[in-house]
Amino acid sequence: MTEQMQKMAEEIILDGHKLAWHKDRVEAWLRGERIAPITIDCALTRRCSYRCVYCYGMLQANDEKRMTRDVIFRFLDDAAGIGVKAVSFVSDGESTCSPHLYDSILRGRANGLDMALGTNGYLLKDDRQEEILPALTYLRYNISAGEPKRYAEIHGCDEKCYHKVIESIRKSVEIKSRKKLDVTIGLQMVLMPEFADQVLPLADLGRQLGVDYLVIKHCSDDERGSLGVSYEKYFGLVELLKQAEQRSQPPYIVRAKWSKILSGGKRNYCRCYGPPFIMQFSGSGLVAPCGMLFNDRYKKYHIGNIADTPFAEIWKSDRYWEVIDLIASEKFDARTMCGALCLQHKVNEYLWSLKQQTGNIQSPSGKKPMHVNFI
């Protein structure tokens, strides 16, 4: 690894967490205080323009609410007001399907929030990229194939979608370069073992497009195994993923999320401690501890809906903290009662370790990482 690549690898964490840089909030949580989330992941709609074969969204069906401009703006105002640091429009829907996306990014940034967007890119309006890229900490394109035919098969769309998305990525890179923006432009591949043929083509494509990184991640499944993910098959892809990482060329980085890919889909902790720090909302407006619990069959864990009640009121409510306390109690077992390798997984590992070690928090070493408020 070159010195330049090593520097980039140290600054951008693609397989881990950043809670160590939020020591004050962790200490408040350990004292039993009611803390505001550091990061909130949410979508602006449950709709999507694709039908990806690995889509977890189909397992998250819940009552649809109307996420109007007023509802979204009220949420962003509340989030800033209670101390949330970052909001990423990434969840169970494709937020480019919402007519309010662009104004919402600008509103959040104006409120002092770090803002991010994850998208398949097909409906992204390239003429609005000039406005939103300066307001984003990162823009991540969700793309799980490097060739048009396989792209269409995996994402459940027409091949023309591939070509439009590639042009949008090129546009993002061009604007970033021309305006000398700090925004990070990345690609994310959700890897199922049957997509192995696309790992190297996508790694090469990312380098050709001039993006900052490609991250290759596992595919999450629910506790019933509804998507049929064969976690044991990931072990047979180790050499292939190492080859992909060797496609890195400064400043472009390819990284596999090794800790999850090689976990076998297992957790080493029982309690779910992460949601107070990183909360998720559905594109319906539903507030729940995490995306794994959006489905209507998990109503006992549903807290409220920002279309009905301002988020600041939901956060202050007894119901919010009853649910948070429930999933952190012996009445909830994260190993068997929710899906595999969730968004909060690395945060959960860290907090579980802290609890086991009586809360001895060590100050982080090294330079503060990029995107520090997206924990």
Disulfide bonds with the S-S distance in Angstrom:
none
